[in-house]
């Protein structure tokens, strides 16, 4: 994402993107600065760019396409 891409967003759209990605990252225990967090940010930007404006719809879509990997459990817990 470049600075020029951000120029096209209104203040409200930037707030929408940051708040939804923040909620998504908290719910999924993902650091926004991580690879998964950045993927969610990129996806949220694309969704808002395409006209999506409902926080719930964006959050739902992020859950579908940016789900973090399942936690790894010790083999001893899995094989019991």
Secondary structure, DSSP 8 states (H G I E B T S, - for coil): --HHHHHTS-HHHHHHHHHHHHHHHHHHT--TTSHHHHHHHHHHHHHHHTT---HHHHHHHHHHH---------HHHH--
